Amino acid sequence: MNAMTTTMSLRVAPVGARKTRAVRGTAALRAPGNKMSLSRGRAVAARASSEPRSEEKTLDAGRLALLATVASNPILFGAQEAFAKGGEYGLLEGRTAALVHPAGLAVLWFATVYAGYTGLQWRRVRTIQEEIVELKATVAVKEMVTASGETEAVALTPAQKETQGKIDELASTRKELVAGQFKDKHFNVGSLLLAFGTVLAVEGGMNTYMRVGKLFPGPHLYAGMGIVCLWAAAAGLVPEMQKGNEKARSAHIALNCVNLALFTWQIPTGLEIVGKVFQFTSWP
């Protein structure tokens, strides 16, 4: 739109220039005086008639150059619309839309903590079973044949009885953990984190651009980008984890621990931005 306006103004400009110089030349011819004035008036009139032609050629060349530039860069027609501020987006530039990102990320922070808890509980289910298997190997129950031909278990020693008590306790704990369905809960919360976290991260940058017309590279933006990358990397390890790869499981836990630490570190900078939102925006 700005490019078209500029082109139209260039088309109109020569007309005004020619009229002004023509009037000046006519006035010089009509002015009273001696022969010197008459000859001077004729010289002015000659200059006035020749100068518009050279100026018109210059302006024509300028118009052609501008039109060629616009034709080769069609995006210039919408250059003004690229600066997304000034009320063009209505409610999307208001305070309500600006608070969607911080409110959603606050919920996702608690969801991250809960996902970590459920993940550790599910890991505990697996490690308890391994502990039970190891303890059972130390309590080898021996059997003996009685005189009647029947078999009986040999009485356990005090140490074996203590070990058996630990086995029973761990089995009871594992049963409770399995009943908690932590595996499904961890998977569901992790999926929601990846989906809504990525969407809200992109939405935050878009909303800032809509309200201000630019982004602000800094700790908050860089930390947010890192968090999204860590979400993706941790989710990418799931197939190997399902195959029983312990290295993938350990890497998954490490990535999410770093993610939570970075997420928590990002909170103060996010609160500063929320303060600016309340300062420079209005409801709704």
matplotlib code that plots the C-alpha trace (Angstrom):
import matplotlib.pyplot as plt

x = [0.0, 2.8, 4.6, 1.5, 0.9, 4.5, 4.1, 0.9, 2.6, 5.4, 2.9, 1.2, 4.3, 5.5, 2.1, 2.5, 6.1, 5.2, 2.3, 4.4, 7.3, 4.9, 3.1, 6.4, 7.5, 4.2, 4.5, 8.0, 6.7, 3.9, 5.9, 6.3, 9.8, 12.3, 13.8, 16.2, 13.2, 11.6, 14.7, 15.1, 11.5, 12.0, 15.1, 13.1, 10.3, 12.8, 14.3, 10.9, 9.9, 13.2, 13.6, 10.3, 11.3, 14.6, 12.9, 10.1, 12.7, 14.4, 11.1, 10.0, 13.2, 12.6, 9.1, 10.3, 13.0, 10.4, 7.9, 10.6, 11.6, 8.1, 7.4, 10.5, 9.6, 5.8, 6.2, 6.8, 3.0, 2.4, 5.4, 3.3, 1.2, 4.4, 4.7, 2.1, 1.2, -1.2, -4.4, -4.6, -5.2, -7.9, -8.3, -5.2, -3.1, -4.9, -4.0, -6.2, -4.3, -1.0, -1.7, -2.4, 1.2, 2.3, -0.9, -0.4, 3.3, 2.5, 0.2, 2.9, 5.5, 3.4, 2.7, 6.5, 6.9, 4.1, 5.5, 8.8, 7.1, 5.1, 8.2, 10.2, 7.4, 7.2, 10.9, 10.6, 8.2, 10.9, 13.8, 11.9, 11.3, 15.0, 15.7, 13.3, 15.0, 18.4, 17.2, 15.4, 18.7, 20.3, 17.4, 17.7, 15.0, 16.2, 14.0, 14.5, 12.8, 11.1, 10.9, 7.4, 8.7, 7.3, 9.4, 9.6, 11.3, 14.4, 13.9, 15.3, 18.1, 17.6, 19.4, 17.3, 14.1, 15.2, 15.8, 12.5, 10.8, 12.4, 11.2, 7.6, 7.8, 9.1, 6.5, 3.8, 5.2, 5.4, 1.9, 0.7, 2.8, 1.4, -2.1, -1.3, -0.9, 2.1, 3.3, 0.1, 0.0, 3.6, 3.1, -0.1, 1.3, 4.5, 2.5, 0.5, 3.7, 5.2, 2.0, 0.8, 4.3, 5.4, 2.2, 2.4, 6.1, 5.3, 2.2, 4.2, 6.6, 3.7, 1.8, 4.8, 5.2, 1.6, 1.7, 5.1, 6.0, 9.3, 10.9, 13.3, 16.2, 17.3, 17.5, 13.7, 13.5, 16.7, 15.6, 12.2, 13.9, 16.1, 13.1, 11.3, 14.4, 14.8, 11.2, 11.7, 15.0, 13.5, 10.5, 12.7, 14.3, 11.0, 11.3, 14.7, 13.4, 10.6, 13.2, 14.9, 17.8, 19.1, 21.3, 18.3, 16.4, 19.2, 19.5, 15.7, 15.8, 18.9, 17.3, 14.1, 16.0, 17.9, 14.5, 12.9, 15.9, 15.8, 12.1, 12.4, 15.2, 13.0, 10.2, 11.7, 12.3, 8.7, 7.3, 9.1, 7.5, 4.1, 4.7, 5.3, 2.2, 0.1, 2.0, 1.5, -1.7, -5.3, -8.3, -9.5]
y = [0.0, 2.4, 1.6, 2.3, 5.6, 6.7, 5.8, 7.9, 10.9, 10.7, 10.7, 13.9, 15.8, 17.0, 18.6, 21.0, 21.8, 22.7, 24.9, 26.8, 27.5, 28.5, 31.0, 32.5, 32.8, 34.5, 36.9, 37.9, 38.7, 40.8, 42.9, 46.6, 48.0, 48.8, 46.6, 45.1, 43.8, 42.5, 40.6, 39.3, 38.1, 36.3, 34.6, 33.5, 32.2, 30.3, 28.7, 27.9, 26.1, 24.1, 23.2, 21.3, 19.0, 18.0, 17.6, 15.6, 13.2, 12.8, 12.1, 9.7, 7.8, 7.7, 6.5, 3.7, 2.6, 2.6, 0.6, -1.9, -2.4, -3.0, -5.4, -7.4, -7.4, -7.9, -8.3, -4.5, -4.0, -5.6, -4.1, -2.1, -5.1, -6.9, -4.6, -6.3, -3.6, -0.7, -2.5, -4.4, -7.7, -6.4, -8.7, -10.6, -7.6, -7.2, -8.2, -11.4, -12.9, -11.8, -13.7, -17.0, -17.8, -17.2, -18.9, -21.9, -22.3, -22.0, -25.0, -26.9, -26.3, -28.1, -30.8, -31.2, -31.8, -34.3, -36.0, -36.4, -37.9, -40.4, -41.3, -42.1, -44.1, -46.2, -46.6, -47.8, -50.5, -51.9, -51.6, -53.2, -56.2, -56.4, -56.1, -58.9, -61.2, -60.6, -61.2, -64.4, -65.7, -65.3, -67.2, -70.6, -72.7, -76.2, -79.2, -82.5, -85.9, -87.3, -91.0, -91.1, -90.0, -86.5, -83.4, -80.6, -77.2, -76.8, -74.3, -70.8, -69.3, -66.0, -64.2, -65.8, -65.0, -61.3, -61.4, -63.1, -60.3, -57.7, -59.6, -59.7, -56.0, -55.1, -57.2, -55.4, -52.0, -53.0, -54.2, -50.8, -49.0, -51.1, -50.4, -46.6, -47.0, -44.6, -45.9, -44.7, -41.4, -40.6, -41.3, -39.2, -36.2, -36.3, -36.3, -33.3, -31.5, -32.0, -31.0, -28.0, -26.9, -26.6, -24.8, -22.3, -21.6, -20.6, -18.7, -16.6, -15.4, -14.7, -12.7, -10.6, -9.8, -8.9, -6.5, -4.9, -5.6, -7.3, -10.0, -9.4, -11.9, -12.5, -15.1, -15.8, -16.4, -18.6, -20.6, -21.2, -22.5, -24.8, -26.2, -27.1, -28.8, -30.8, -31.9, -33.1, -34.9, -36.6, -37.8, -39.1, -41.5, -43.3, -46.0, -47.1, -47.0, -49.3, -51.8, -51.8, -49.6, -48.5, -45.7, -44.3, -44.3, -42.6, -40.0, -39.4, -38.7, -36.5, -34.4, -33.9, -32.9, -30.2, -29.2, -28.7, -26.7, -24.5, -24.1, -23.0, -20.6, -19.0, -18.1, -14.7, -13.4, -14.5, -12.6, -9.4, -9.8, -10.3, -7.0, -5.2, -6.7, -5.2, -1.9, -1.5, -3.4, -3.0, -5.4, -7.3]
z = [0.0, 0.8, -2.4, -4.4, -2.6, -3.3, -7.0, -7.3, -5.6, -8.1, -11.0, -9.6, -8.6, -12.1, -12.8, -9.9, -10.7, -14.3, -13.3, -10.8, -13.2, -16.0, -13.8, -12.8, -16.4, -17.4, -14.6, -15.7, -19.2, -18.0, -15.5, -16.5, -17.3, -19.9, -22.6, -20.1, -18.1, -21.3, -22.4, -18.8, -18.8, -22.1, -20.7, -17.6, -19.8, -21.9, -18.8, -17.4, -20.6, -20.8, -17.1, -16.8, -19.7, -18.1, -14.7, -16.3, -17.8, -14.4, -12.7, -15.4, -14.9, -11.1, -11.6, -13.9, -11.4, -8.6, -10.6, -11.6, -8.0, -6.9, -9.7, -8.8, -5.1, -4.7, -1.0, -0.8, -1.4, 2.0, 3.9, 6.2, 7.2, 8.3, 11.3, 13.5, 16.0, 16.3, 17.0, 13.8, 15.7, 18.1, 21.2, 20.3, 21.3, 24.6, 28.1, 28.1, 25.1, 26.6, 29.8, 28.1, 27.8, 31.4, 32.8, 30.6, 31.4, 35.1, 34.8, 32.8, 35.5, 38.0, 35.3, 34.8, 38.6, 38.5, 35.5, 37.2, 40.3, 38.3, 36.2, 39.3, 40.8, 37.7, 37.7, 41.3, 40.2, 37.9, 40.3, 43.2, 41.1, 40.4, 44.1, 44.9, 42.4, 43.9, 47.4, 46.5, 45.2, 48.7, 50.3, 48.6, 50.2, 50.6, 50.8, 52.6, 52.1, 55.2, 56.3, 54.8, 51.4, 51.6, 51.1, 53.6, 53.4, 55.6, 58.4, 57.5, 59.5, 61.3, 58.5, 55.9, 57.8, 57.8, 54.1, 53.5, 55.5, 53.2, 50.1, 51.4, 52.2, 48.8, 47.1, 49.0, 48.0, 44.4, 44.4, 45.6, 43.0, 40.2, 41.4, 41.1, 37.3, 37.3, 33.9, 32.2, 34.2, 33.3, 29.6, 29.5, 31.3, 29.3, 26.0, 27.2, 28.2, 24.7, 22.9, 24.9, 25.9, 22.2, 21.3, 24.2, 23.5, 19.9, 21.0, 23.4, 20.7, 18.3, 21.0, 21.8, 18.1, 17.7, 20.7, 20.2, 16.6, 17.4, 19.6, 22.5, 22.4, 25.9, 28.8, 28.8, 25.1, 25.0, 28.0, 26.4, 23.2, 25.3, 27.2, 24.0, 22.6, 25.9, 25.7, 22.2, 23.0, 26.0, 24.0, 21.3, 23.7, 24.5, 21.8, 23.1, 26.7, 25.8, 24.5, 27.9, 27.1, 30.5, 28.9, 27.2, 30.5, 32.3, 29.6, 29.7, 33.4, 33.1, 30.3, 32.2, 35.4, 33.4, 31.9, 35.2, 36.5, 33.4, 33.7, 37.3, 36.5, 33.9, 36.3, 37.5, 34.0, 33.1, 36.0, 34.9, 31.5, 33.1, 35.0, 31.7, 30.2, 33.0, 32.6, 28.8, 28.0, 29.0, 29.3, 27.5]

ax = plt.figure().add_subplot(projection="3d")
ax.plot(x, y, z, "-o")
ax.set_aspect("equal")
plt.show()
